[in-house]
Amino acid sequence: MCRLYSAARYQWWLLKEWDPQIEALCEDPDSGVVPLAQGRTRQLALWTRAVGGSECFWDVATDKEIKELDTPSRAPAHWPAVETWARHHGCGVELVTSRTLAPNRQRLENLMQLHPLVAQAQAEGRATLEDEVLTSLRVEDAITLDELLGLFADTDSGEVLSAAAALMYRGAAVADLDKAPIGRALKIRRTGCDSPAAE
């Protein structure tokens, strides 16, 4: 269950959730509680493990803490304690701010549209449609969403889009979500990672 308490935390989680290089993630990890001064603690937002095995904790600064970034250190007041904790535990930790998120604005807007479609595809259990959509995609030449919808003219377009979103989510298909809003001109192709849809 996703328990993220700010827009920035949700956006960073969404980027990592859709990152094909991330094989595992955990929100508010129990192992990511950092002791601070005066008995306070800092809960790190995410823990991730990449495909190659590297692990990282992610601390997402709140709006108030982001205002503190205008100081010469360019980091919130609690950040030195987090870095010390990470060194002591031999783990990686990264600070996420609005500057980290800014280059991902278009991608985030698109992912916020696609992610509910994945949940819809999973709830409806349309694995057969996903497999049919995957079969219609090519690895080398992308096709537009309009062309894909045309191939499935007898199927509800929302179901086709949900199937395409589910394929992108699991890494079997890819589209350029960084440059333009989702529309009929969006190009989508297979990645070659063609694991069958979960039943």
Sequence and secondary structure as in RCSB ss.txt:
>XXXX:A:sequence
MCRLYSAARYQWWLLKEWDPQIEALCEDPDSGVVPLAQGRTRQLALWTRAVGGSECFWDVATDKEIKELDTPSRA
PAHWPAVETWARHHGCGVELVTSRTLAPNRQRLENLMQLHPLVAQAQAEGRATLEDEVLTSLRVEDAITLDELLG
LFADTDSGEVLSAAAALMYRGAAVADLDKAPIGRALKIRRTGCDSPAAE
>XXXX:A:secstr
     SHHHHHHHHHHHT TTEEEEEES GGGEEE GGG EEE SEEEEETTS EEEEEE  HHHHHGGGSTT S
 TTHHHHHHHHHHHT EEEEE HHHHGGGHHHHHHHHHHHHHHHHHHHHT HHHHHHHHHH  SSS EEHHHHHH
HTTTS HHHHHHHHHHHHHTTSEEE  SSS S TT EEEE S       
